[in-house]
């Protein structure tokens, strides 16, 4: 009708009369073992790890109050954030002073 029998490639291939979606469900339910597959169930080959989207030097605002006891009453502590524009072409940097709630906005050239 709209699908063809899939074949699991590996040792002892055998045709399965189902869609790819059903095949993935069977792996998720544990009917088949991922370790029998050529890539052993891994999504990326050669041990590749995704490095995008990780914040290396990120600190929570709750941790800062432990380092500075007068954090809430002292003027000059800024909280920064970045707002990325449409199609990821531009950005706006916002800085908020914690005591007076004054907002400072900066527009960098491009995204860098």
Secondary structure, DSSP 4 states (H G I P E B T S, - for coil): -----EE--SSS--EE-S-HHHHHHHHHHTSS-GGGSTTTT-SSGGG----TT--TT---HHHHHHH-TTTTTSTT-EEEEEEE-GGG--EEEEEEETTT--EEEE--STT-
